Amino acid sequence: MSIAIRVSGRIGKPVAEVFDAVVNPTKLSGYFTTVRGASAPLVVGTTVTWWGEIPVEVDEVVPQRRIVLRWDGSGPDDKPAYKTRIEMNFEQLDDGGTFVTIAEDGWREDEAGRKRSYINCEGWSQMLACMKAYVEYGINLRDGYYRSEMKGVPANPDNI
């Protein structure tokens, strides 16, 4: 069994707008990948780059419903390296808003895996809050949020 996390929240906009805020690299760079951006739209079978250095493999995109990604879950000392799986689900609510759930799993059950899962849980929670502010109000909450990003360096487990 591997370590898994899940976060969720409501964004007060229609699912089409919320989904587009994730797959559209310009929008994603406006609230999440703010340092060095996102390289391309999320298209099945491609690998995009977030923050100018993190490869993200796109496994599934179901418009306005689900996005499945994979990225490196291991640290520099993990042998062999491994990937974690991220699943984002988008549910249109009766009130016109969208309920977003982000789950990530696949970390090894060791101290390094636990540490990385905790950091990513923080990061996905922060992404949802920033997405809400950006999509609903056009505000970028992430700008200057992490010490590293204040210096123009993407956040990672070693420099947050």
C-alpha atoms as an extended CHARMM CRD file, in Angstrom:
* protein
*
       160  EXT
         1         1  MET       CA              0.0000000000        0.0000000000        0.0000000000  PROA      1               0.0000000000
         2         2  SER       CA              1.2140000000        3.5100000000       -0.7480000000  PROA      2               0.0000000000
         3         3  ILE       CA              0.6100000000        6.8950000000        0.8430000000  PROA      3               0.0000000000
         4         4  ALA       CA             -2.2460000000        8.9600000000       -0.6200000000  PROA      4               0.0000000000
         5         5  ILE       CA             -3.7380000000       12.4110000000       -0.0360000000  PROA      5               0.0000000000
         6         6  ARG       CA             -6.9400000000       14.1560000000       -1.0970000000  PROA      6               0.0000000000
         7         7  VAL       CA             -8.1320000000       17.7690000000       -0.8860000000  PROA      7               0.0000000000
         8         8  SER       CA            -11.2810000000       19.3940000000       -2.1790000000  PROA      8               0.0000000000
         9         9  GLY       CA            -13.1920000000       22.6380000000       -2.2680000000  PROA      9               0.0000000000
        10        10  ARG       CA            -15.9110000000       24.6620000000       -3.9900000000  PROA      10              0.0000000000
        11        11  ILE       CA            -15.1420000000       27.3330000000       -6.5660000000  PROA      11              0.0000000000
        12        12  GLY       CA            -18.0410000000       29.6490000000       -7.3510000000  PROA      12              0.0000000000
        13        13  LYS       CA            -17.8190000000       29.4920000000      -11.1440000000  PROA      13              0.0000000000
        14        14  PRO       CA            -19.1190000000       27.0590000000      -13.7890000000  PROA      14              0.0000000000
        15        15  VAL       CA            -17.1260000000       23.8990000000      -14.3810000000  PROA      15              0.0000000000
        16        16  ALA       CA            -15.9780000000       25.0400000000      -17.8500000000  PROA      16              0.0000000000
        17        17  GLU       CA            -14.1890000000       28.0740000000      -16.3630000000  PROA      17              0.0000000000
        18        18  VAL       CA            -12.6510000000       26.1130000000      -13.4980000000  PROA      18              0.0000000000
        19        19  PHE       CA            -11.4680000000       23.2750000000      -15.7590000000  PROA      19              0.0000000000
        20        20  ASP       CA             -9.9450000000       25.7850000000      -18.1920000000  PROA      20              0.0000000000
        21        21  ALA       CA             -8.0310000000       27.3980000000      -15.3140000000  PROA      21              0.0000000000
        22        22  VAL       CA             -6.0990000000       24.1230000000      -14.9780000000  PROA      22              0.0000000000
        23        23  VAL       CA             -5.6160000000       22.9940000000      -18.6020000000  PROA      23              0.0000000000
        24        24  ASN       CA             -4.8260000000       26.4700000000      -19.9920000000  PROA      24              0.0000000000
        25        25  PRO       CA             -1.1310000000       27.2360000000      -19.3190000000  PROA      25              0.0000000000
        26        26  THR       CA             -1.6250000000       31.0050000000      -19.2620000000  PROA      26              0.0000000000
        27        27  LYS       CA             -4.3070000000       30.7480000000      -16.5950000000  PROA      27              0.0000000000
        28        28  LEU       CA             -2.4620000000       28.0710000000      -14.5710000000  PROA      28              0.0000000000
        29        29  SER       CA              0.5980000000       30.3340000000      -14.5910000000  PROA      29              0.0000000000
        30        30  GLY       CA             -1.5490000000       33.1610000000      -13.2160000000  PROA      30              0.0000000000
        31        31  TYR       CA             -2.1760000000       31.4660000000       -9.8600000000  PROA      31              0.0000000000
        32        32  PHE       CA             -0.1600000000       28.2320000000       -9.4710000000  PROA      32              0.0000000000
        33        33  THR       CA              2.9310000000       27.8370000000      -11.6690000000  PROA      33              0.0000000000
        34        34  THR       CA              3.6830000000       31.5340000000      -11.2130000000  PROA      34              0.0000000000
        35        35  VAL       CA              7.4780000000       31.1740000000      -11.3210000000  PROA      35              0.0000000000
        36        36  ARG       CA              8.4960000000       30.1830000000      -14.8690000000  PROA      36              0.0000000000
        37        37  GLY       CA              4.9310000000       29.1470000000      -15.7570000000  PROA      37              0.0000000000
        38        38  ALA       CA              3.4310000000       26.1400000000      -17.4950000000  PROA      38              0.0000000000
        39        39  SER       CA              4.8430000000       25.1820000000      -20.8880000000  PROA      39              0.0000000000
        40        40  ALA       CA              1.7320000000       23.9790000000      -22.7290000000  PROA      40              0.0000000000
        41        41  PRO       CA             -1.9220000000       22.9650000000      -22.4020000000  PROA      41              0.0000000000
        42        42  LEU       CA             -2.7210000000       19.6410000000      -20.7560000000  PROA      42              0.0000000000
        43        43  VAL       CA             -3.2310000000       17.2400000000      -23.6720000000  PROA      43              0.0000000000
        44        44  VAL       CA             -3.3530000000       13.4500000000      -23.3100000000  PROA      44              0.0000000000
        45        45  GLY       CA             -0.0610000000       11.7590000000      -24.1440000000  PROA      45              0.0000000000
        46        46  THR       CA              2.0920000000       14.8640000000      -23.7080000000  PROA      46              0.0000000000
        47        47  THR       CA              4.5820000000       15.9260000000      -21.0850000000  PROA      47              0.0000000000
        48        48  VAL       CA              4.3520000000       19.5570000000      -20.0380000000  PROA      48              0.0000000000
        49        49  THR       CA              6.7340000000       21.4710000000      -17.8160000000  PROA      49              0.0000000000
        50        50  TRP       CA              5.5620000000       23.3230000000      -14.7260000000  PROA      50              0.0000000000
        51        51  TRP       CA              7.7070000000       25.9980000000      -13.0690000000  PROA      51              0.0000000000
        52        52  GLY       CA             10.1660000000       25.6840000000      -15.9400000000  PROA      52              0.0000000000
        53        53  GLU       CA             11.6480000000       22.4600000000      -14.5710000000  PROA      53              0.0000000000
        54        54  ILE       CA              9.0570000000       19.9140000000      -13.3970000000  PROA      54              0.0000000000
        55        55  PRO       CA              7.9290000000       17.4240000000      -16.0790000000  PROA      55              0.0000000000
        56        56  VAL       CA              4.2450000000       16.5190000000      -15.7790000000  PROA      56              0.0000000000
        57        57  GLU       CA              2.9460000000       13.5770000000      -17.8190000000  PROA      57              0.0000000000
        58        58  VAL       CA             -0.6640000000       13.9220000000      -18.9830000000  PROA      58              0.0000000000
        59        59  ASP       CA             -2.4410000000       10.5470000000      -18.8790000000  PROA      59              0.0000000000
        60        60  GLU       CA             -6.1050000000       11.5280000000      -19.1510000000  PROA      60              0.0000000000
        61        61  VAL       CA             -8.1810000000       14.6170000000      -19.8620000000  PROA      61              0.0000000000
        62        62  VAL       CA            -11.9640000000       14.3130000000      -19.8520000000  PROA      62              0.0000000000
        63        63  PRO       CA            -13.2140000000       17.8260000000      -20.6090000000  PROA      63              0.0000000000
        64        64  GLN       CA            -14.9410000000       19.4400000000      -17.6410000000  PROA      64              0.0000000000
        65        65  ARG       CA            -14.7360000000       16.1850000000      -15.6260000000  PROA      65              0.0000000000
        66        66  ARG       CA            -11.2730000000       14.7710000000      -14.9110000000  PROA      66              0.0000000000
        67        67  ILE       CA             -7.5260000000       15.2580000000      -15.3930000000  PROA      67              0.0000000000
        68        68  VAL       CA             -4.9870000000       12.5290000000      -14.5570000000  PROA      68              0.0000000000
        69        69  LEU       CA             -1.2850000000       13.3810000000      -14.3490000000  PROA      69              0.0000000000
        70        70  ARG       CA              1.9450000000       11.7320000000      -13.2310000000  PROA      70              0.0000000000
        71        71  TRP       CA              5.1330000000       13.3230000000      -11.9650000000  PROA      71              0.0000000000
        72        72  ASP       CA              8.2350000000       12.4310000000      -10.0130000000  PROA      72              0.0000000000
        73        73  GLY       CA              7.3540000000       11.4150000000       -6.4810000000  PROA      73              0.0000000000
        74        74  SER       CA             10.8300000000       10.4170000000       -5.4720000000  PROA      74              0.0000000000
        75        75  GLY       CA             13.6090000000       12.4270000000       -3.9710000000  PROA      75              0.0000000000
        76        76  PRO       CA             17.2250000000       12.5700000000       -5.1270000000  PROA      76              0.0000000000
        77        77  ASP       CA             18.2230000000        9.5890000000       -2.9550000000  PROA      77              0.0000000000
        78        78  ASP       CA             15.3350000000        7.2960000000       -3.9510000000  PROA      78              0.0000000000
        79        79  LYS       CA             16.4940000000        4.3510000000       -6.0450000000  PROA      79              0.0000000000
        80        80  PRO       CA             14.8120000000        3.4940000000       -8.2710000000  PROA      80              0.0000000000
        81        81  ALA       CA             12.9690000000        6.7370000000       -8.9510000000  PROA      81              0.0000000000
        82        82  TYR       CA              9.1720000000        6.5490000000       -9.0680000000  PROA      82              0.0000000000
        83        83  LYS       CA              6.1540000000        8.6330000000      -10.0350000000  PROA      83              0.0000000000
        84        84  THR       CA              2.9960000000        9.5690000000       -8.1860000000  PROA      84              0.0000000000
        85        85  ARG       CA             -0.4470000000        9.8350000000       -9.7760000000  PROA      85              0.0000000000
        86        86  ILE       CA             -2.5810000000       12.9770000000       -9.5130000000  PROA      86              0.0000000000
        87        87  GLU       CA             -6.2890000000       12.8910000000      -10.2670000000  PROA      87              0.0000000000
        88        88  MET       CA             -8.3420000000       16.0830000000      -10.4370000000  PROA      88              0.0000000000
        89        89  ASN       CA            -12.1230000000       15.7750000000      -10.5870000000  PROA      89              0.0000000000
        90        90  PHE       CA            -14.5290000000       18.6050000000      -11.4040000000  PROA      90              0.0000000000
        91        91  GLU       CA            -18.2110000000       18.3750000000      -10.4240000000  PROA      91              0.0000000000
        92        92  GLN       CA            -20.7540000000       20.9420000000      -11.5820000000  PROA      92              0.0000000000
        93        93  LEU       CA            -22.9410000000       21.9210000000       -8.6210000000  PROA      93              0.0000000000
        94        94  ASP       CA            -26.6210000000       22.8610000000       -8.7550000000  PROA      94              0.0000000000
        95        95  ASP       CA            -25.7670000000       26.3710000000       -7.5170000000  PROA      95              0.0000000000
        96        96  GLY       CA            -23.5530000000       27.0490000000      -10.5670000000  PROA      96              0.0000000000
        97        97  GLY       CA            -20.2840000000       26.4550000000       -8.7470000000  PROA      97              0.0000000000
        98        98  THR       CA            -17.7840000000       23.6390000000       -9.1790000000  PROA      98              0.0000000000
        99        99  PHE       CA            -16.5610000000       21.1530000000       -6.5900000000  PROA      99              0.0000000000
       100       100  VAL       CA            -12.9030000000       20.2600000000       -7.2330000000  PROA      100             0.0000000000
       101       101  THR       CA            -11.1870000000       17.2280000000       -5.7220000000  PROA      101             0.0000000000
       102       102  ILE       CA             -7.4550000000       16.6350000000       -6.1120000000  PROA      102             0.0000000000
       103       103  ALA       CA             -6.0170000000       13.2850000000       -5.0600000000  PROA      103             0.0000000000
       104       104  GLU       CA             -2.4130000000       12.1450000000       -5.2700000000  PROA      104             0.0000000000
       105       105  ASP       CA             -1.1100000000        8.6840000000       -4.4820000000  PROA      105             0.0000000000
       106       106  GLY       CA              1.8580000000        6.4300000000       -4.9990000000  PROA      106             0.0000000000
       107       107  TRP       CA              4.4620000000        7.5970000000       -2.4820000000  PROA      107             0.0000000000
       108       108  ARG       CA              6.5250000000        4.9220000000       -0.8540000000  PROA      108             0.0000000000
       109       109  GLU       CA              5.7450000000        4.1600000000        2.7650000000  PROA      109             0.0000000000
       110       110  ASP       CA              8.9420000000        5.5320000000        4.2420000000  PROA      110             0.0000000000
       111       111  GLU       CA             10.0200000000        8.7720000000        5.9050000000  PROA      111             0.0000000000
       112       112  ALA       CA             10.8970000000       10.4570000000        2.5950000000  PROA      112             0.0000000000
       113       113  GLY       CA              7.5490000000        9.4370000000        1.0770000000  PROA      113             0.0000000000
       114       114  ARG       CA              5.6380000000       10.7610000000        4.0790000000  PROA      114             0.0000000000
       115       115  LYS       CA              7.5170000000       14.0630000000        3.9750000000  PROA      115             0.0000000000
       116       116  ARG       CA              6.8690000000       14.5440000000        0.2660000000  PROA      116             0.0000000000
       117       117  SER       CA              3.1780000000       13.6400000000        0.6310000000  PROA      117             0.0000000000
       118       118  TYR       CA              2.7220000000       16.2010000000        3.4270000000  PROA      118             0.0000000000
       119       119  ILE       CA              4.3700000000       18.9130000000        1.3430000000  PROA      119             0.0000000000
       120       120  ASN       CA              2.2560000000       18.0670000000       -1.6970000000  PROA      120             0.0000000000
       121       121  CYS       CA             -0.9140000000       18.0250000000        0.4190000000  PROA      121             0.0000000000
       122       122  GLU       CA             -0.0210000000       21.5550000000        1.4990000000  PROA      122             0.0000000000
       123       123  GLY       CA              0.6690000000       22.4970000000       -2.1160000000  PROA      123             0.0000000000
       124       124  TRP       CA             -2.6180000000       21.1220000000       -3.4940000000  PROA      124             0.0000000000
       125       125  SER       CA             -4.5870000000       22.8000000000       -0.6940000000  PROA      125             0.0000000000
       126       126  GLN       CA             -2.8470000000       26.0500000000       -1.4930000000  PROA      126             0.0000000000
       127       127  MET       CA             -3.5160000000       25.5350000000       -5.2260000000  PROA      127             0.0000000000
       128       128  LEU       CA             -7.2610000000       25.1960000000       -4.5700000000  PROA      128             0.0000000000
       129       129  ALA       CA             -7.3240000000       28.3800000000       -2.4890000000  PROA      129             0.0000000000
       130       130  CYS       CA             -5.3360000000       30.2540000000       -5.1430000000  PROA      130             0.0000000000
       131       131  MET       CA             -7.5220000000       28.8720000000       -7.9350000000  PROA      131             0.0000000000
       132       132  LYS       CA            -10.6370000000       30.0600000000       -6.1140000000  PROA      132             0.0000000000
       133       133  ALA       CA             -9.2470000000       33.5940000000       -5.7060000000  PROA      133             0.0000000000
       134       134  TYR       CA             -8.0250000000       33.6940000000       -9.3140000000  PROA      134             0.0000000000
       135       135  VAL       CA            -11.1220000000       32.2600000000      -11.0140000000  PROA      135             0.0000000000
       136       136  GLU       CA            -13.6760000000       34.0730000000       -8.8580000000  PROA      136             0.0000000000
       137       137  TYR       CA            -11.9100000000       37.4320000000       -8.3640000000  PROA      137             0.0000000000
       138       138  GLY       CA             -8.8540000000       37.6070000000      -10.6630000000  PROA      138             0.0000000000
       139       139  ILE       CA             -6.4800000000       37.7170000000       -7.6740000000  PROA      139             0.0000000000
       140       140  ASN       CA             -3.0960000000       35.9290000000       -7.6350000000  PROA      140             0.0000000000
       141       141  LEU       CA             -2.6200000000       34.7600000000       -4.0230000000  PROA      141             0.0000000000
       142       142  ARG       CA              0.5090000000       32.7330000000       -4.8010000000  PROA      142             0.0000000000
       143       143  ASP       CA              2.7170000000       35.6330000000       -5.8500000000  PROA      143             0.0000000000
       144       144  GLY       CA              5.3280000000       35.9150000000       -3.0960000000  PROA      144             0.0000000000
       145       145  TYR       CA              3.7150000000       33.1760000000       -0.9960000000  PROA      145             0.0000000000
       146       146  TYR       CA              6.7910000000       30.9770000000       -0.5230000000  PROA      146             0.0000000000
       147       147  ARG       CA             10.2110000000       32.3340000000        0.4810000000  PROA      147             0.0000000000
       148       148  SER       CA             11.8050000000       30.6540000000       -2.5330000000  PROA      148             0.0000000000
       149       149  GLU       CA              9.3000000000       32.1830000000       -4.9420000000  PROA      149             0.0000000000
       150       150  MET       CA              9.9630000000       35.6210000000       -3.4710000000  PROA      150             0.0000000000
       151       151  LYS       CA             13.4620000000       35.1000000000       -4.9280000000  PROA      151             0.0000000000
       152       152  GLY       CA             12.1130000000       33.8450000000       -8.2800000000  PROA      152             0.0000000000
       153       153  VAL       CA             12.8640000000       30.1910000000       -7.5390000000  PROA      153             0.0000000000
       154       154  PRO       CA             10.1040000000       27.5480000000       -7.7420000000  PROA      154             0.0000000000
       155       155  ALA       CA              9.1240000000       26.0030000000       -4.4130000000  PROA      155             0.0000000000
       156       156  ASN       CA             10.2300000000       22.4300000000       -3.7690000000  PROA      156             0.0000000000
       157       157  PRO       CA             10.4290000000       20.2320000000       -0.6770000000  PROA      157             0.0000000000
       158       158  ASP       CA             13.9290000000       21.4360000000        0.1130000000  PROA      158             0.0000000000
       159       159  ASN       CA             13.3930000000       25.2090000000       -0.0780000000  PROA      159             0.0000000000
       160       160  ILE       CA              9.8710000000       25.9990000000        1.1140000000  PROA      160             0.0000000000
